[in-house]
Amino acid sequence: VCFFMVAYLFAFGIGMGGMPWTITSEIYPLRYRSLAVSCSTATNWIGNLVVAATFLSISSPQVLTAYGAFWLYALVALAGYVWLYFCLPETKGLSLEEIEALFAHDHHGSGQRHKNAYSGYNFVGESDTSYENDDDSDG
């Protein structure tokens, strides 16, 4: 049990634990940044509260056992990682203005993940390739 607890804390610390502090300082326009960081911080702590409040109930032998509880939390963390891998654009080397423009564009509505007006930007997990620009044609 101790190993799984340390593994969870390690995975959370290098993954989702630092995301609110890093990403919200970059993606939100200055006029909304304080509110956005507040909401992100609250979401982070609510997630921690959910884990702390549910662990004893879930880890009981009648429900999932301690191993099952850690596997459940690990699967939730893995699902979050997969979602971030495919949906979070890479911001390395971009100015704050470029990052703001990148996040102002809707990447998720059309189902075409990378076909957008920001053809020079790479997303997490992608190599340096060129992208097609949207041309508003129906063909």
Disulfide bonds with the S-S distance in Angstrom:
none
